[in-house]
Amino acid sequence: MTTGTRPPPFPEHPTWGNIGIWSDSLLDALETCNADKQAIEALERRRLNRQNGGGHAEK
């Protein structure tokens, strides 16, 4: 979760077709980063809730 998500390499010979595929791969990388952030935030909420003596702190 905390390791970097590398962006896909830009096409060596850009065309309209492979730019579209590259853009889709770029969005996939962004979604992976966002999912990792959400998971880390959920773990942090649980940790803080346990520290404060509460039950589950899920959204």
N, CA, C and O atoms as CSV, one atom per row, in Angstrom:
chain,resi,resn,atom,element,x,y,z
A,1,MET,N,N,0.805,-1.199,0.000
A,1,MET,CA,C,0.000,0.000,0.000
A,1,MET,C,C,0.848,1.262,0.000
A,1,MET,O,O,0.435,2.284,-0.548
A,2,THR,N,N,2.012,1.205,0.600
A,2,THR,CA,C,2.792,2.435,0.706
A,2,THR,C,C,3.882,2.534,-0.357
A,2,THR,O,O,4.600,3.532,-0.415
A,3,THR,N,N,4.012,1.516,-1.189
A,3,THR,CA,C,4.993,1.618,-2.268
A,3,THR,C,C,4.418,2.460,-3.396
A,3,THR,O,O,3.204,2.509,-3.592
A,4,GLY,N,N,5.275,3.101,-4.112
A,4,GLY,CA,C,4.834,3.971,-5.197
A,4,GLY,C,C,4.156,3.202,-6.321
A,4,GLY,O,O,4.497,2.054,-6.604
A,5,THR,N,N,3.203,3.847,-6.946
A,5,THR,CA,C,2.556,3.287,-8.124
A,5,THR,C,C,3.156,3.988,-9.326
A,5,THR,O,O,2.964,5.188,-9.522
A,6,ARG,N,N,3.876,3.237,-10.120
A,6,ARG,CA,C,4.561,3.833,-11.262
A,6,ARG,C,C,3.577,4.084,-12.398
A,6,ARG,O,O,2.751,3.226,-12.712
A,7,PRO,N,N,3.665,5.250,-13.008
A,7,PRO,CA,C,2.802,5.511,-14.159
A,7,PRO,C,C,3.258,4.668,-15.347
A,7,PRO,O,O,4.431,4.307,-15.444
A,8,PRO,N,N,2.338,4.361,-16.241
A,8,PRO,CA,C,2.747,3.596,-17.422
A,8,PRO,C,C,3.674,4.444,-18.292
A,8,PRO,O,O,3.530,5.665,-18.349
A,9,PRO,N,N,4.615,3.803,-18.961
A,9,PRO,CA,C,5.522,4.584,-19.810
A,9,PRO,C,C,4.769,5.181,-21.000
A,9,PRO,O,O,3.861,4.563,-21.556
A,10,PHE,N,N,5.162,6.374,-21.368
A,10,PHE,CA,C,4.555,7.032,-22.522
A,10,PHE,C,C,4.966,6.268,-23.779
A,10,PHE,O,O,6.116,5.843,-23.894
A,11,PRO,N,N,4.047,6.092,-24.712
A,11,PRO,CA,C,4.382,5.341,-25.934
A,11,PRO,C,C,5.580,5.954,-26.676
A,11,PRO,O,O,5.699,7.173,-26.803
A,12,GLU,N,N,6.446,5.084,-27.150
A,12,GLU,CA,C,7.627,5.544,-27.880
A,12,GLU,C,C,7.231,6.249,-29.183
A,12,GLU,O,O,7.829,7.254,-29.566
A,13,HIS,N,N,6.227,5.707,-29.845
A,13,HIS,CA,C,5.719,6.304,-31.089
A,13,HIS,C,C,4.233,6.584,-30.893
A,13,HIS,O,O,3.395,5.746,-31.228
A,14,PRO,N,N,3.896,7.766,-30.347
A,14,PRO,CA,C,2.499,8.057,-30.028
A,14,PRO,C,C,1.598,8.085,-31.272
A,14,PRO,O,O,1.933,8.666,-32.305
A,15,THR,N,N,0.458,7.437,-31.125
A,15,THR,CA,C,-0.605,7.503,-32.126
A,15,THR,C,C,-1.892,7.766,-31.363
A,15,THR,O,O,-1.929,7.632,-30.140
A,16,TRP,N,N,-2.945,8.140,-32.074
A,16,TRP,CA,C,-4.219,8.362,-31.389
A,16,TRP,C,C,-4.659,7.100,-30.659
A,16,TRP,O,O,-5.191,7.179,-29.552
A,17,GLY,N,N,-4.445,5.953,-31.258
A,17,GLY,CA,C,-4.871,4.698,-30.632
A,17,GLY,C,C,-4.110,4.370,-29.363
A,17,GLY,O,O,-4.714,4.069,-28.334
A,18,ASN,N,N,-2.771,4.426,-29.431
A,18,ASN,CA,C,-2.032,4.025,-28.228
A,18,ASN,C,C,-2.033,5.108,-27.155
A,18,ASN,O,O,-1.761,4.813,-25.991
A,19,ILE,N,N,-2.334,6.361,-27.519
A,19,ILE,CA,C,-2.505,7.402,-26.494
A,19,ILE,C,C,-3.763,7.108,-25.674
A,19,ILE,O,O,-3.778,7.306,-24.459
A,20,GLY,N,N,-4.817,6.634,-26.345
A,20,GLY,CA,C,-6.040,6.250,-25.626
A,20,GLY,C,C,-5.785,5.112,-24.656
A,20,GLY,O,O,-6.259,5.143,-23.520
A,21,ILE,N,N,-5.040,4.113,-25.094
A,21,ILE,CA,C,-4.694,2.978,-24.228
A,21,ILE,C,C,-3.821,3.456,-23.073
A,21,ILE,O,O,-4.020,3.045,-21.930
A,22,TRP,N,N,-2.847,4.332,-23.371
A,22,TRP,CA,C,-1.974,4.869,-22.328
A,22,TRP,C,C,-2.784,5.655,-21.295
A,22,TRP,O,O,-2.550,5.534,-20.092
A,23,SER,N,N,-3.743,6.464,-21.773
A,23,SER,CA,C,-4.587,7.247,-20.860
A,23,SER,C,C,-5.388,6.340,-19.940
A,23,SER,O,O,-5.539,6.633,-18.754
A,24,ASP,N,N,-5.900,5.243,-20.477
A,24,ASP,CA,C,-6.649,4.286,-19.664
A,24,ASP,C,C,-5.741,3.665,-18.603
A,24,ASP,O,O,-6.150,3.495,-17.455
A,25,SER,N,N,-4.516,3.330,-18.986
A,25,SER,CA,C,-3.552,2.780,-18.022
A,25,SER,C,C,-3.201,3.802,-16.952
A,25,SER,O,O,-3.005,3.448,-15.790
A,26,LEU,N,N,-3.121,5.064,-17.343
A,26,LEU,CA,C,-2.838,6.134,-16.390
A,26,LEU,C,C,-3.966,6.253,-15.367
A,26,LEU,O,O,-3.709,6.427,-14.176
A,27,LEU,N,N,-5.214,6.160,-15.830
A,27,LEU,CA,C,-6.358,6.195,-14.911
A,27,LEU,C,C,-6.352,4.991,-13.979
A,27,LEU,O,O,-6.693,5.122,-12.804
A,28,ASP,N,N,-5.967,3.815,-14.486
A,28,ASP,CA,C,-5.861,2.631,-13.629
A,28,ASP,C,C,-4.847,2.859,-12.513
A,28,ASP,O,O,-5.090,2.486,-11.365
A,29,ALA,N,N,-3.708,3.472,-12.846
A,29,ALA,CA,C,-2.685,3.757,-11.834
A,29,ALA,C,C,-3.217,4.731,-10.786
A,29,ALA,O,O,-2.954,4.567,-9.595
A,30,LEU,N,N,-3.961,5.741,-11.223
A,30,LEU,CA,C,-4.549,6.708,-10.295
A,30,LEU,C,C,-5.566,6.032,-9.380
A,30,LEU,O,O,-5.598,6.306,-8.181
A,31,GLU,N,N,-6.393,5.155,-9.935
A,31,GLU,CA,C,-7.375,4.432,-9.122
A,31,GLU,C,C,-6.685,3.551,-8.086
A,31,GLU,O,O,-7.167,3.422,-6.961
A,32,THR,N,N,-5.562,2.945,-8.458
A,32,THR,CA,C,-4.797,2.133,-7.511
A,32,THR,C,C,-4.288,2.995,-6.362
A,32,THR,O,O,-4.372,2.599,-5.199
A,33,CYS,N,N,-3.762,4.171,-6.685
A,33,CYS,CA,C,-3.278,5.089,-5.642
A,33,CYS,C,C,-4.410,5.495,-4.705
A,33,CYS,O,O,-4.239,5.504,-3.486
A,34,ASN,N,N,-5.560,5.828,-5.272
A,34,ASN,CA,C,-6.696,6.249,-4.454
A,34,ASN,C,C,-7.193,5.116,-3.570
A,34,ASN,O,O,-7.550,5.353,-2.416
A,35,ALA,N,N,-7.224,3.895,-4.082
A,35,ALA,CA,C,-7.649,2.749,-3.273
A,35,ALA,C,C,-6.672,2.525,-2.122
A,35,ALA,O,O,-7.086,2.228,-1.001
A,36,ASP,N,N,-5.374,2.667,-2.398
A,36,ASP,CA,C,-4.372,2.520,-1.342
A,36,ASP,C,C,-4.561,3.578,-0.260
A,36,ASP,O,O,-4.476,3.271,0.929
A,37,LYS,N,N,-4.815,4.813,-0.662
A,37,LYS,CA,C,-5.035,5.888,0.312
A,37,LYS,C,C,-6.258,5.601,1.173
A,37,LYS,O,O,-6.225,5.803,2.387
A,38,GLN,N,N,-7.330,5.132,0.555
A,38,GLN,CA,C,-8.545,4.814,1.310
A,38,GLN,C,C,-8.279,3.702,2.317
A,38,GLN,O,O,-8.760,3.760,3.449
A,39,ALA,N,N,-7.517,2.693,1.913
A,39,ALA,CA,C,-7.205,1.593,2.824
A,39,ALA,C,C,-6.355,2.081,3.995
A,39,ALA,O,O,-6.591,1.686,5.136
A,40,ILE,N,N,-5.382,2.923,3.727
A,40,ILE,CA,C,-4.532,3.464,4.792
A,40,ILE,C,C,-5.361,4.320,5.745
A,40,ILE,O,O,-5.190,4.236,6.961
A,41,GLU,N,N,-6.257,5.142,5.202
A,41,GLU,CA,C,-7.118,5.975,6.048
A,41,GLU,C,C,-8.017,5.116,6.931
A,41,GLU,O,O,-8.215,5.436,8.103
A,42,ALA,N,N,-8.561,4.034,6.387
A,42,ALA,CA,C,-9.419,3.145,7.179
A,42,ALA,C,C,-8.623,2.493,8.305
A,42,ALA,O,O,-9.109,2.396,9.432
A,43,LEU,N,N,-7.409,2.047,8.009
A,43,LEU,CA,C,-6.566,1.456,9.052
A,43,LEU,C,C,-6.232,2.479,10.132
A,43,LEU,O,O,-6.232,2.158,11.320
A,44,GLU,N,N,-5.951,3.695,9.722
A,44,GLU,CA,C,-5.624,4.749,10.687
A,44,GLU,C,C,-6.828,5.077,11.567
A,44,GLU,O,O,-6.672,5.283,12.771
A,45,ARG,N,N,-8.028,5.128,10.981
A,45,ARG,CA,C,-9.241,5.370,11.782
A,45,ARG,C,C,-9.432,4.261,12.814
A,45,ARG,O,O,-9.755,4.530,13.970
A,46,ARG,N,N,-9.232,3.016,12.391
A,46,ARG,CA,C,-9.376,1.890,13.335
A,46,ARG,C,C,-8.351,1.981,14.451
A,46,ARG,O,O,-8.670,1.748,15.617
A,47,ARG,N,N,-7.104,2.325,14.089
A,47,ARG,CA,C,-6.049,2.434,15.096
A,47,ARG,C,C,-6.381,3.530,16.101
A,47,ARG,O,O,-6.251,3.328,17.308
A,48,LEU,N,N,-6.809,4.691,15.607
A,48,LEU,CA,C,-7.147,5.795,16.504
A,48,LEU,C,C,-8.350,5.451,17.377
A,48,LEU,O,O,-8.397,5.822,18.550
A,49,ASN,N,N,-9.304,4.754,16.815
A,49,ASN,CA,C,-10.485,4.374,17.578
A,49,ASN,C,C,-10.117,3.396,18.698
A,49,ASN,O,O,-10.627,3.501,19.813
A,50,ARG,N,N,-9.233,2.449,18.394
A,50,ARG,CA,C,-8.779,1.509,19.439
A,50,ARG,C,C,-8.013,2.253,20.525
A,50,ARG,O,O,-8.158,1.956,21.710
A,51,GLN,N,N,-7.194,3.226,20.114
A,51,GLN,CA,C,-6.430,4.023,21.072
A,51,GLN,C,C,-7.353,4.787,22.008
A,51,GLN,O,O,-7.049,4.959,23.188
A,52,ASN,N,N,-8.474,5.240,21.479
A,52,ASN,CA,C,-9.424,6.022,22.267
A,52,ASN,C,C,-10.444,5.149,22.982
A,52,ASN,O,O,-11.367,5.666,23.610
A,53,GLY,N,N,-10.290,3.832,22.893
A,53,GLY,CA,C,-11.164,2.919,23.620
A,53,GLY,C,C,-12.515,2.679,22.978
A,53,GLY,O,O,-13.430,2.188,23.640
A,54,GLY,N,N,-12.661,3.009,21.721
A,54,GLY,CA,C,-13.943,2.824,21.044
A,54,GLY,C,C,-14.042,1.474,20.370
A,54,GLY,O,O,-13.126,0.653,20.433
A,55,GLY,N,N,-15.167,1.267,19.728
A,55,GLY,CA,C,-15.387,0.045,18.957
A,55,GLY,C,C,-14.852,0.215,17.555
A,55,GLY,O,O,-13.704,0.614,17.361
A,56,HIS,N,N,-15.691,-0.091,16.574
A,56,HIS,CA,C,-15.279,0.029,15.174
A,56,HIS,C,C,-15.555,1.443,14.672
A,56,HIS,O,O,-16.584,2.040,14.986
A,57,ALA,N,N,-14.623,1.960,13.894
A,57,ALA,CA,C,-14.794,3.300,13.312
A,57,ALA,C,C,-14.749,3.190,11.800
A,57,ALA,O,O,-13.785,3.625,11.171
A,58,GLU,N,N,-15.772,2.618,11.222
A,58,GLU,CA,C,-15.794,2.426,9.780
A,58,GLU,C,C,-16.762,3.390,9.155
A,58,GLU,O,O,-17.783,3.739,9.747
A,59,LYS,N,N,-16.439,3.821,7.955
A,59,LYS,CA,C,-17.328,4.719,7.207
A,59,LYS,C,C,-18.306,3.910,6.412
A,59,LYS,O,O,-19.147,4.472,5.710
